[in-house]
């Protein structure tokens, strides 16, 4: 594996840890608004992002490369509304997708087939993540003025959990 690809994978691993940090901050915002279901949604998102980071960590080690950790930037902590939170989450997922596409381009250019295969899982995951956030944004826009529906959605998110996928 080239130095460029190793560095790019390390950068992505650190971005996944940062993503967990971002979602934990969103959870804290939701908790501060007494929206525990929405907070749970983002706690689960944070768990998933840490799982993704560790998946890259393990891949680097399995390929004889060293995982290196970097400092995390401070995440956004204040939002105008729950819609604003999810719009920021969606934009973050879109940014993450672009980063995975860049990684896949590097692996493809290097004909690094093991890494290309490894990255396919993440690219498929990003399609799901973007669709999830887009769907929630559409729901939030529809129920904007219906407080009953908003609290039903909060209750639904309170039941969400993370189970790592079987390898």
N, CA and C atoms as an extended XYZ file, in Angstrom:
501
Properties=species:S:1:pos:R:3:atomname:S:1:resname:S:1:resid:I:1 pbc="F F F"
N         0.861       -1.171        0.000 N   UNK     1
C         0.000        0.000        0.000 CA  UNK     1
C         0.909        1.236        0.000 C   UNK     1
N         0.587        2.183       -0.855 N   UNK     2
C         1.432        3.374       -0.977 CA  UNK     2
C         1.297        4.283        0.242 C   UNK     2
N         2.263        5.157        0.362 N   UNK     3
C         2.239        6.144        1.438 CA  UNK     3
C         1.009        7.053        1.282 C   UNK     3
N         0.700        7.451        0.031 N   UNK     4
C        -0.455        8.322       -0.214 CA  UNK     4
C        -1.752        7.662        0.235 C   UNK     4
N        -1.926        6.391       -0.106 N   UNK     5
C        -3.153        5.689        0.273 CA  UNK     5
C        -3.218        5.480        1.784 C   UNK     5
N        -2.107        5.136        2.391 N   UNK     6
C        -2.074        4.966        3.847 CA  UNK     6
C        -2.445        6.264        4.548 C   UNK     6
N        -1.875        7.372        4.098 N   UNK     7
C        -2.202        8.674        4.694 CA  UNK     7
C        -3.670        9.022        4.489 C   UNK     7
N        -4.213        8.723        3.311 N   UNK     8
C        -5.623        9.019        3.034 CA  UNK     8
C        -6.543        8.165        3.917 C   UNK     8
N        -6.186        6.908        4.125 N   UNK     9
C        -6.986        6.051        5.008 CA  UNK     9
C        -6.916        6.547        6.451 C   UNK     9
N        -5.738        6.975        6.883 N   UNK    10
C        -5.612        7.548        8.227 CA  UNK    10
C        -6.448        8.816        8.350 C   UNK    10
N        -6.427        9.644        7.328 N   UNK    11
C        -7.245       10.863        7.350 CA  UNK    11
C        -8.721       10.510        7.456 C   UNK    11
N        -9.152        9.491        6.711 N   UNK    12
C       -10.557        9.075        6.767 CA  UNK    12
C       -10.903        8.494        8.125 C   UNK    12
N       -10.005        7.701        8.684 N   UNK    13
C       -10.242        7.147       10.016 CA  UNK    13
C       -10.456        8.281       11.020 C   UNK    13
N        -9.616        9.291       10.948 N   UNK    14
C        -9.749       10.429       11.853 CA  UNK    14
C       -11.028       11.214       11.580 C   UNK    14
N       -11.442       11.297       10.318 N   UNK    15
C       -12.696       11.972       10.003 CA  UNK    15
C       -13.876       11.195       10.590 C   UNK    15
N       -13.787        9.880       10.612 N   UNK    16
C       -14.847        9.062       11.216 CA  UNK    16
C       -14.919        9.315       12.725 C   UNK    16
N       -13.765        9.422       13.375 N   UNK    17
C       -13.772        9.774       14.800 CA  UNK    17
C       -14.360       11.179       14.998 C   UNK    17
N       -14.002       12.100       14.112 N   UNK    18
C       -14.565       13.454       14.177 CA  UNK    18
C       -16.080       13.410       13.963 C   UNK    18
N       -16.530       12.582       13.042 N   UNK    19
C       -17.972       12.441       12.797 CA  UNK    19
C       -18.689       11.987       14.063 C   UNK    19
N       -18.088       11.056       14.786 N   UNK    20
C       -18.671       10.620       16.064 CA  UNK    20
C       -18.755       11.802       17.020 C   UNK    20
N       -17.735       12.628       17.020 N   UNK    21
C       -17.681       13.831       17.860 CA  UNK    21
C       -18.811       14.803       17.473 C   UNK    21
N       -18.998       14.983       16.176 N   UNK    22
C       -20.060       15.853       15.655 CA  UNK    22
C       -21.420       15.345       16.114 C   UNK    22
N       -21.662       14.047       15.955 N   UNK    23
C       -22.967       13.491       16.316 CA  UNK    23
C       -23.192       13.482       17.821 C   UNK    23
N       -22.125       13.313       18.591 N   UNK    24
C       -22.277       13.387       20.046 CA  UNK    24
C       -22.664       14.806       20.460 C   UNK    24
N       -22.094       15.804       19.785 N   UNK    25
C       -22.461       17.198       20.063 CA  UNK    25
C       -23.918       17.454       19.681 C   UNK    25
N       -24.372       16.868       18.583 N   UNK    26
C       -25.776       16.999       18.196 CA  UNK    26
C       -26.674       16.341       19.235 C   UNK    26
N       -26.247       15.195       19.756 N   UNK    27
C       -27.009       14.520       20.815 CA  UNK    27
C       -27.106       15.414       22.048 C   UNK    27
N       -26.012       16.059       22.392 N   UNK    28
C       -26.006       16.949       23.556 CA  UNK    28
C       -26.968       18.117       23.344 C   UNK    28
N       -26.996       18.658       22.132 N   UNK    29
C       -27.941       19.737       21.825 CA  UNK    29
C       -29.376       19.233       22.024 C   UNK    29
N       -29.669       18.057       21.485 N   UNK    30
C       -31.020       17.497       21.608 CA  UNK    30
C       -31.386       17.251       23.065 C   UNK    30
N       -30.448       16.728       23.834 N   UNK    31
C       -30.700       16.510       25.265 CA  UNK    31
C       -31.002       17.825       25.962 C   UNK    31
N       -30.268       18.859       25.579 N   UNK    32
C       -30.495       20.184       26.158 CA  UNK    32
C       -31.859       20.747       25.821 C   UNK    32
N       -32.446       20.254       24.732 N   UNK    33
C       -33.795       20.668       24.327 CA  UNK    33
C       -34.859       19.706       24.858 C   UNK    33
N       -34.469       18.769       25.721 N   UNK    34
C       -35.362       17.744       26.298 CA  UNK    34
C       -36.002       16.870       25.224 C   UNK    34
N       -35.227       16.571       24.196 N   UNK    35
C       -35.673       15.690       23.114 CA  UNK    35
C       -34.802       14.438       23.151 C   UNK    35
N       -35.120       13.575       24.103 N   UNK    36
C       -34.278       12.415       24.370 CA  UNK    36
C       -34.257       11.403       23.232 C   UNK    36
N       -35.349       11.290       22.498 N   UNK    37
C       -35.368       10.376       21.350 CA  UNK    37
C       -34.426       10.851       20.259 C   UNK    37
N       -34.477       12.143       19.951 N   UNK    38
C       -33.555       12.707       18.964 CA  UNK    38
C       -32.112       12.575       19.466 C   UNK    38
N       -31.903       12.782       20.763 N   UNK    39
C       -30.565       12.616       21.335 CA  UNK    39
C       -30.086       11.182       21.126 C   UNK    39
N       -30.968       10.221       21.375 N   UNK    40
C       -30.615        8.819       21.165 CA  UNK    40
C       -30.247        8.553       19.710 C   UNK    40
N       -30.994        9.154       18.790 N   UNK    41
C       -30.681        8.993       17.362 CA  UNK    41
C       -29.220        9.352       17.106 C   UNK    41
N       -28.779       10.486       17.638 N   UNK    42
C       -27.413       10.940       17.385 CA  UNK    42
C       -26.375       10.174       18.204 C   UNK    42
N       -26.758        9.665       19.367 N   UNK    43
C       -25.843        8.799       20.123 CA  UNK    43
C       -25.560        7.535       19.318 C   UNK    43
N       -26.608        6.981       18.711 N   UNK    44
C       -26.440        5.799       17.862 CA  UNK    44
C       -25.576        6.145       16.647 C   UNK    44
N       -25.800        7.315       16.057 N   UNK    45
C       -24.971        7.751       14.922 CA  UNK    45
C       -23.506        7.821       15.340 C   UNK    45
N       -23.254        8.358       16.520 N   UNK    46
C       -21.878        8.468       17.015 CA  UNK    46
C       -21.257        7.075       17.186 C   UNK    46
N       -22.033        6.128       17.709 N   UNK    47
C       -21.533        4.757       17.860 CA  UNK    47
C       -21.164        4.164       16.512 C   UNK    47
N       -22.003        4.392       15.507 N   UNK    48
C       -21.731        3.883       14.160 CA  UNK    48
C       -20.445        4.484       13.599 C   UNK    48
N       -20.251        5.773       13.810 N   UNK    49
C       -19.049        6.427       13.280 CA  UNK    49
C       -17.791        5.898       13.958 C   UNK    49
N       -17.854        5.648       15.256 N   UNK    50
C       -16.696        5.055       15.941 CA  UNK    50
C       -16.423        3.649       15.415 C   UNK    50
N       -17.479        2.899       15.137 N   UNK    51
C       -17.332        1.569       14.541 CA  UNK    51
C       -16.639        1.687       13.182 C   UNK    51
N       -17.050        2.662       12.381 N   UNK    52
C       -16.425        2.868       11.065 CA  UNK    52
C       -14.945        3.204       11.215 C   UNK    52
N       -14.626        4.078       12.158 N   UNK    53
C       -13.231        4.458       12.383 CA  UNK    53
C       -12.399        3.229       12.760 C   UNK    53
N       -12.940        2.406       13.632 N   UNK    54
C       -12.199        1.229       14.074 CA  UNK    54
C       -12.081        0.182       12.963 C   UNK    54
N       -13.027        0.160       12.077 N   UNK    55
C       -12.957       -0.741       10.921 CA  UNK    55
C       -11.764       -0.340       10.038 C   UNK    55
N       -11.575        0.954        9.830 N   UNK    56
C       -10.430        1.439        9.060 CA  UNK    56
C        -9.138        1.188        9.835 C   UNK    56
N        -9.150        1.438       11.143 N   UNK    57
C        -8.001        1.178       12.018 CA  UNK    57
C        -7.529       -0.266       11.859 C   UNK    57
N        -8.480       -1.192       11.944 N   UNK    58
C        -8.165       -2.623       11.830 CA  UNK    58
C        -7.637       -2.947       10.436 C   UNK    58
N        -8.237       -2.376        9.402 N   UNK    59
C        -7.784       -2.630        8.036 CA  UNK    59
C        -6.341       -2.171        7.854 C   UNK    59
N        -6.030       -0.978        8.351 N   UNK    60
C        -4.655       -0.488        8.255 CA  UNK    60
C        -3.686       -1.450        8.933 C   UNK    60
N        -4.030       -1.874       10.132 N   UNK    61
C        -3.165       -2.807       10.857 CA  UNK    61
C        -3.045       -4.143       10.138 C   UNK    61
N        -4.156       -4.646        9.614 N   UNK    62
C        -4.137       -5.919        8.887 CA  UNK    62
C        -3.260       -5.842        7.634 C   UNK    62
N        -3.127       -4.647        7.072 N   UNK    63
C        -2.302       -4.457        5.871 CA  UNK    63
C        -0.876       -4.054        6.209 C   UNK    63
N        -0.519       -4.129        7.487 N   UNK    64
C         0.842       -3.828        7.900 CA  UNK    64
C         1.163       -2.342        7.944 C   UNK    64
N         0.129       -1.523        8.033 N   UNK    65
C         0.303       -0.071        8.087 CA  UNK    65
C        -0.029        0.417        9.488 C   UNK    65
N         0.425        1.591        9.803 N   UNK    66
C         0.180        2.139       11.134 CA  UNK    66
C        -0.968        3.138       11.106 C   UNK    66
N        -1.911        2.940       12.003 N   UNK    67
C        -2.991        3.911       12.199 CA  UNK    67
C        -2.448        5.031       13.071 C   UNK    67
N        -2.696        6.257       12.661 N   UNK    68
C        -2.243        7.410       13.446 CA  UNK    68
C        -3.423        8.318       13.745 C   UNK    68
N        -3.537        8.695       15.003 N   UNK    69
C        -4.655        9.527       15.443 CA  UNK    69
C        -4.261       10.992       15.437 C   UNK    69
N        -5.226       11.834       15.099 N   UNK    70
C        -5.019       13.283       15.053 CA  UNK    70
C        -5.996       13.953       16.015 C   UNK    70
N        -5.713       15.206       16.332 N   UNK    71
C        -6.620       15.991       17.173 CA  UNK    71
C        -7.943       16.203       16.444 C   UNK    71
N        -9.021       16.283       17.213 N   UNK    72
C       -10.344       16.507       16.633 CA  UNK    72
C       -10.723       17.988       16.733 C   UNK    72
N       -11.224       18.556       15.639 N   UNK    73
C       -11.711       19.939       15.719 CA  UNK    73
C       -12.962       20.015       16.600 C   UNK    73
N       -13.227       21.184       17.113 N   UNK    74
C       -14.443       21.372       17.908 CA  UNK    74
C       -15.661       21.322       16.990 C   UNK    74
N       -16.669       20.539       17.362 N   UNK    75
C       -17.874       20.467       16.534 CA  UNK    75
C       -18.813       21.646       16.815 C   UNK    75
N       -19.750       21.835       15.917 N   UNK    76
C       -20.807       22.830       16.122 CA  UNK    76
C       -21.666       22.351       17.295 C   UNK    76
N       -22.022       23.254       18.190 N   UNK    77
C       -22.788       22.875       19.379 CA  UNK    77
C       -24.156       23.544       19.476 C   UNK    77
N       -24.408       24.531       18.665 N   UNK    78
C       -25.685       25.258       18.719 CA  UNK    78
C       -26.392       25.191       17.371 C   UNK    78
N       -27.699       25.050       17.428 N   UNK    79
C       -28.520       24.936       16.214 CA  UNK    79
C       -29.780       25.764       16.389 C   UNK    79
N       -30.386       26.126       15.273 N   UNK    80
C       -31.600       26.939       15.295 CA  UNK    80
C       -32.855       26.100       15.537 C   UNK    80
N       -32.802       24.837       15.134 N   UNK    81
C       -33.979       23.963       15.235 CA  UNK    81
C       -33.544       22.524       14.991 C   UNK    81
N       -34.465       21.601       15.175 N   UNK    82
C       -34.152       20.202       14.891 CA  UNK    82
C       -33.921       20.011       13.388 C   UNK    82
N       -34.641       20.734       12.573 N   UNK    83
C       -34.409       20.677       11.130 CA  UNK    83
C       -32.985       21.130       10.815 C   UNK    83
N       -32.535       22.181       11.463 N   UNK    84
C       -31.176       22.681       11.277 CA  UNK    84
C       -30.155       21.606       11.657 C   UNK    84
N       -30.397       20.890       12.738 N   UNK    85
C       -29.491       19.818       13.169 CA  UNK    85
C       -29.371       18.771       12.062 C   UNK    85
N       -30.512       18.326       11.555 N   UNK    86
C       -30.487       17.273       10.540 CA  UNK    86
C       -29.932       17.766        9.203 C   UNK    86
N       -30.161       19.013        8.876 N   UNK    87
C       -29.570       19.556        7.647 CA  UNK    87
C       -28.046       19.590        7.762 C   UNK    87
N       -27.538       19.937        8.935 N   UNK    88
C       -26.091       19.898        9.145 CA  UNK    88
C       -25.572       18.450        9.106 C   UNK    88
N       -26.328       17.536        9.678 N   UNK    89
C       -25.945       16.121        9.629 CA  UNK    89
C       -25.909       15.602        8.202 C   UNK    89
N       -26.890       15.989        7.406 N   UNK    90
C       -26.951       15.572        6.002 CA  UNK    90
C       -25.759       16.125        5.229 C   UNK    90
N       -25.444       17.390        5.429 N   UNK    91
C       -24.287       18.007        4.759 CA  UNK    91
C       -22.994       17.296        5.186 C   UNK    91
N       -22.923       16.908        6.454 N   UNK    92
C       -21.747       16.196        6.941 CA  UNK    92
C       -21.623       14.843        6.244 C   UNK    92
N       -22.732       14.138        6.092 N   UNK    93
C       -22.707       12.843        5.404 CA  UNK    93
C       -22.312       13.009        3.935 C   UNK    93
N       -22.794       14.068        3.291 N   UNK    94
C       -22.408       14.320        1.900 CA  UNK    94
C       -20.902       14.570        1.795 C   UNK    94
N       -20.354       15.295        2.752 N   UNK    95
C       -18.911       15.542        2.788 CA  UNK    95
C       -18.161       14.215        2.967 C   UNK    95
N       -18.672       13.368        3.833 N   UNK    96
C       -18.054       12.077        4.076 CA  UNK    96
C       -18.078       11.214        2.813 C   UNK    96
N       -19.180       11.243        2.088 N   UNK    97
C       -19.284       10.484        0.841 CA  UNK    97
C       -18.203       10.929       -0.133 C   UNK    97
N       -18.016       12.236       -0.277 N   UNK    98
C       -16.976       12.748       -1.177 CA  UNK    98
C       -15.599       12.259       -0.756 C   UNK    98
N       -15.362       12.198        0.540 N   UNK    99
C       -14.065       11.732        1.036 CA  UNK    99
C       -13.855       10.252        0.693 C   UNK    99
N       -14.906        9.453        0.803 N   UNK   100
C       -14.784        8.036        0.428 CA  UNK   100
C       -14.589        7.882       -1.081 C   UNK   100
N       -15.254        8.710       -1.868 N   UNK   101
C       -15.044        8.663       -3.319 CA  UNK   101
C       -13.584        8.982       -3.650 C   UNK   101
N       -13.024        9.968       -2.969 N   UNK   102
C       -11.626       10.316       -3.191 CA  UNK   102
C       -10.708        9.147       -2.830 C   UNK   102
N       -10.990        8.515       -1.716 N   UNK   103
C       -10.213        7.336       -1.308 CA  UNK   103
C       -10.310        6.231       -2.354 C   UNK   103
N       -11.516        5.988       -2.841 N   UNK   104
C       -11.719        4.952       -3.857 CA  UNK   104
C       -10.961        5.296       -5.131 C   UNK   104
N       -10.915        6.573       -5.502 N   UNK   105
C       -10.163        6.993       -6.685 CA  UNK   105
C        -8.673        6.702       -6.518 C   UNK   105
N        -8.137        6.981       -5.338 N   UNK   106
C        -6.724        6.701       -5.076 CA  UNK   106
C        -6.465        5.200       -5.185 C   UNK   106
N        -7.306        4.397       -4.541 N   UNK   107
C        -7.139        2.942       -4.576 CA  UNK   107
C        -7.257        2.415       -6.008 C   UNK   107
N        -8.195        2.956       -6.767 N   UNK   108
C        -8.372        2.530       -8.155 CA  UNK   108
C        -7.147        2.891       -8.999 C   UNK   108
N        -6.649        4.100       -8.827 N   UNK   109
C        -5.463        4.539       -9.578 CA  UNK   109
C        -4.248        3.677       -9.261 C   UNK   109
N        -4.170        3.205       -8.029 N   UNK   110
C        -3.036        2.379       -7.615 CA  UNK   110
C        -3.278        0.894       -7.873 C   UNK   110
N        -4.458        0.583       -8.369 N   UNK   111
C        -4.855       -0.810       -8.586 CA  UNK   111
C        -4.706       -1.614       -7.289 C   UNK   111
N        -5.076       -0.978       -6.195 N   UNK   112
C        -5.013       -1.574       -4.856 CA  UNK   112
C        -6.360       -2.258       -4.602 C   UNK   112
N        -6.489       -3.482       -5.122 N   UNK   113
C        -7.769       -4.189       -5.157 CA  UNK   113
C        -8.333       -4.492       -3.775 C   UNK   113
N        -7.492       -4.852       -2.827 N   UNK   114
C        -7.988       -5.149       -1.478 CA  UNK   114
C        -8.637       -3.905       -0.868 C   UNK   114
N        -8.018       -2.754       -1.085 N   UNK   115
C        -8.577       -1.511       -0.543 CA  UNK   115
C        -9.849       -1.127       -1.291 C   UNK   115
N        -9.864       -1.344       -2.604 N   UNK   116
C       -11.078       -1.042       -3.380 CA  UNK   116
C       -12.247       -1.870       -2.856 C   UNK   116
N       -12.011       -3.144       -2.612 N   UNK   117
C       -13.058       -4.019       -2.096 CA  UNK   117
C       -13.490       -3.562       -0.704 C   UNK   117
N       -12.528       -3.229        0.138 N   UNK   118
C       -12.803       -2.746        1.492 CA  UNK   118
C       -13.670       -1.488        1.458 C   UNK   118
N       -13.363       -0.561        0.580 N   UNK   119
C       -14.080        0.721        0.511 CA  UNK   119
C       -15.501        0.583       -0.017 C   UNK   119
N       -15.783       -0.461       -0.770 N   UNK   120
C       -17.134       -0.654       -1.312 CA  UNK   120
C       -18.164       -0.680       -0.184 C   UNK   120
N       -17.822       -1.338        0.927 N   UNK   121
C       -18.749       -1.407        2.069 CA  UNK   121
C       -19.101       -0.007        2.548 C   UNK   121
N       -18.100        0.860        2.654 N   UNK   122
C       -18.319        2.220        3.136 CA  UNK   122
C       -19.135        3.048        2.142 C   UNK   122
N       -18.884        2.863        0.875 N   UNK   123
C       -19.633        3.615       -0.138 CA  UNK   123
C       -21.099        3.202       -0.099 C   UNK   123
N       -21.361        1.908        0.026 N   UNK   124
C       -22.748        1.438        0.176 CA  UNK   124
C       -23.380        2.024        1.437 C   UNK   124
N       -22.621        2.081        2.509 N   UNK   125
C       -23.091        2.640        3.781 CA  UNK   125
C       -23.448        4.118        3.623 C   UNK   125
N       -22.641        4.846        2.855 N   UNK   126
C       -22.899        6.272        2.654 CA  UNK   126
C       -24.200        6.514        1.892 C   UNK   126
N       -24.524        5.649        0.954 N   UNK   127
C       -25.807        5.770        0.253 CA  UNK   127
C       -26.945        5.671        1.266 C   UNK   127
N       -26.834        4.711        2.178 N   UNK   128
C       -27.856        4.533        3.221 CA  UNK   128
C       -27.910        5.737        4.159 C   UNK   128
N       -26.752        6.246        4.564 N   UNK   129
C       -26.711        7.376        5.500 CA  UNK   129
C       -27.328        8.629        4.891 C   UNK   129
N       -26.972        8.928        3.657 N   UNK   130
C       -27.544       10.112        3.013 CA  UNK   130
C       -29.049        9.965        2.853 C   UNK   130
N       -29.500        8.775        2.476 N   UNK   131
C       -30.941        8.541        2.315 CA  UNK   131
C       -31.663        8.696        3.656 C   UNK   131
N       -31.064        8.192        4.735 N   UNK   132
C       -31.662        8.306        6.069 CA  UNK   132
C       -31.859        9.770        6.452 C   UNK   132
N       -30.798       10.568        6.318 N   UNK   133
C       -30.897       11.975        6.694 CA  UNK   133
C       -31.874       12.725        5.801 C   UNK   133
N       -31.845       12.457        4.506 N   UNK   134
C       -32.764       13.128        3.590 CA  UNK   134
C       -34.214       12.793        3.942 C   UNK   134
N       -34.475       11.535        4.264 N   UNK   135
C       -35.830       11.108        4.629 CA  UNK   135
C       -36.309       11.813        5.890 C   UNK   135
N       -35.446       11.915        6.883 N   UNK   136
C       -35.822       12.583        8.138 CA  UNK   136
C       -36.067       14.068        7.893 C   UNK   136
N       -35.240       14.691        7.084 N   UNK   137
C       -35.432       16.111        6.758 CA  UNK   137
C       -36.789       16.318        6.095 C   UNK   137
N       -37.146       15.443        5.178 N   UNK   138
C       -38.453       15.560        4.510 CA  UNK   138
C       -39.588       15.417        5.525 C   UNK   138
N       -39.449       14.480        6.467 N   UNK   139
C       -40.473       14.315        7.504 CA  UNK   139
C       -40.560       15.555        8.382 C   UNK   139
N       -39.412       16.074        8.797 N   UNK   140
C       -39.409       17.264        9.654 CA  UNK   140
C       -40.046       18.458        8.944 C   UNK   140
N       -39.818       18.597        7.674 N   UNK   141
C       -40.435       19.697        6.919 CA  UNK   141
C       -41.951       19.526        6.853 C   UNK   141
N       -42.415       18.276        6.694 N   UNK   142
C       -43.859       18.032        6.609 CA  UNK   142
C       -44.554       18.257        7.947 C   UNK   142
N       -43.899       17.912        9.053 N   UNK   143
C       -44.555       17.990       10.363 CA  UNK   143
C       -44.186       19.254       11.119 C   UNK   143
N       -43.557       20.186       10.457 N   UNK   144
C       -43.037       21.393       11.101 CA  UNK   144
C       -44.009       22.023       12.095 C   UNK   144
N       -45.266       22.096       11.750 N   UNK   145
C       -46.238       22.783       12.602 CA  UNK   145
C       -47.110       21.803       13.413 C   UNK   145
N       -46.827       20.503       13.312 N   UNK   146
C       -47.625       19.487       14.004 CA  UNK   146
C       -46.807       18.931       15.175 C   UNK   146
N       -47.016       19.501       16.357 N   UNK   147
C       -46.208       19.097       17.508 CA  UNK   147
C       -46.434       17.636       17.891 C   UNK   147
N       -47.633       17.112       17.675 N   UNK   148
C       -47.892       15.703       17.994 CA  UNK   148
C       -47.011       14.793       17.140 C   UNK   148
N       -46.944       15.059       15.848 N   UNK   149
C       -46.116       14.251       14.959 CA  UNK   149
C       -44.641       14.388       15.319 C   UNK   149
N       -44.228       15.582       15.701 N   UNK   150
C       -42.831       15.814       16.089 CA  UNK   150
C       -42.468       14.943       17.294 C   UNK   150
N       -43.329       14.905       18.291 N   UNK   151
C       -43.048       14.118       19.487 CA  UNK   151
C       -43.186       12.618       19.222 C   UNK   151
N       -43.999       12.235       18.253 N   UNK   152
C       -44.065       10.826       17.851 CA  UNK   152
C       -42.739       10.411       17.206 C   UNK   152
N       -42.177       11.293       16.400 N   UNK   153
C       -40.877       11.023       15.788 CA  UNK   153
C       -39.792       10.940       16.863 C   UNK   153
N       -39.849       11.817       17.848 N   UNK   154
C       -38.905       11.778       18.962 CA  UNK   154
C       -39.003       10.428       19.677 C   UNK   154
N       -40.212        9.959       19.921 N   UNK   155
C       -40.409        8.667       20.595 CA  UNK   155
C       -39.867        7.522       19.732 C   UNK   155
N       -40.082        7.600       18.427 N   UNK   156
C       -39.579        6.572       17.509 CA  UNK   156
C       -38.051        6.499       17.560 C   UNK   156
N       -37.399        7.637       17.572 N   UNK   157
C       -35.939        7.658       17.607 CA  UNK   157
C       -35.394        7.147       18.941 C   UNK   157
N       -36.193        7.238       19.982 N   UNK   158
C       -35.772        6.730       21.276 CA  UNK   158
C       -35.587        5.223       21.286 C   UNK   158
N       -36.177        4.535       20.326 N   UNK   159
C       -36.090        3.077       20.243 CA  UNK   159
C       -34.936        2.605       19.365 C   UNK   159
N       -34.262        3.524       18.717 N   UNK   160
C       -33.191        3.179       17.789 CA  UNK   160
C       -31.982        2.649       18.552 C   UNK   160
N       -31.316        1.650       17.963 N   UNK   161
C       -30.093        1.100       18.576 CA  UNK   161
C       -29.098        0.752       17.481 C   UNK   161
N       -27.871        0.521       17.885 N   UNK   162
C       -26.817        0.158       16.941 CA  UNK   162
C       -26.355       -1.258       17.229 C   UNK   162
N       -26.370       -2.083       16.201 N   UNK   163
C       -25.818       -3.424       16.266 CA  UNK   163
C       -24.776       -3.516       15.162 C   UNK   163
N       -23.498       -3.700       15.510 N   UNK   164
C       -22.489       -3.779       14.469 CA  UNK   164
C       -22.815       -4.885       13.470 C   UNK   164
N       -22.633       -4.615       12.179 N   UNK   165
C       -22.933       -5.635       11.182 CA  UNK   165
C       -21.982       -6.833       11.306 C   UNK   165
N       -22.482       -8.012       10.980 N   UNK   166
C       -21.641       -9.200       11.003 CA  UNK   166
C       -20.622       -9.095        9.881 C   UNK   166
N       -19.441       -9.487       10.166 N   UNK   167
C       -18.367       -9.404        9.142 CA  UNK   167
C       -18.456      -10.567        8.192 C   UNK   167
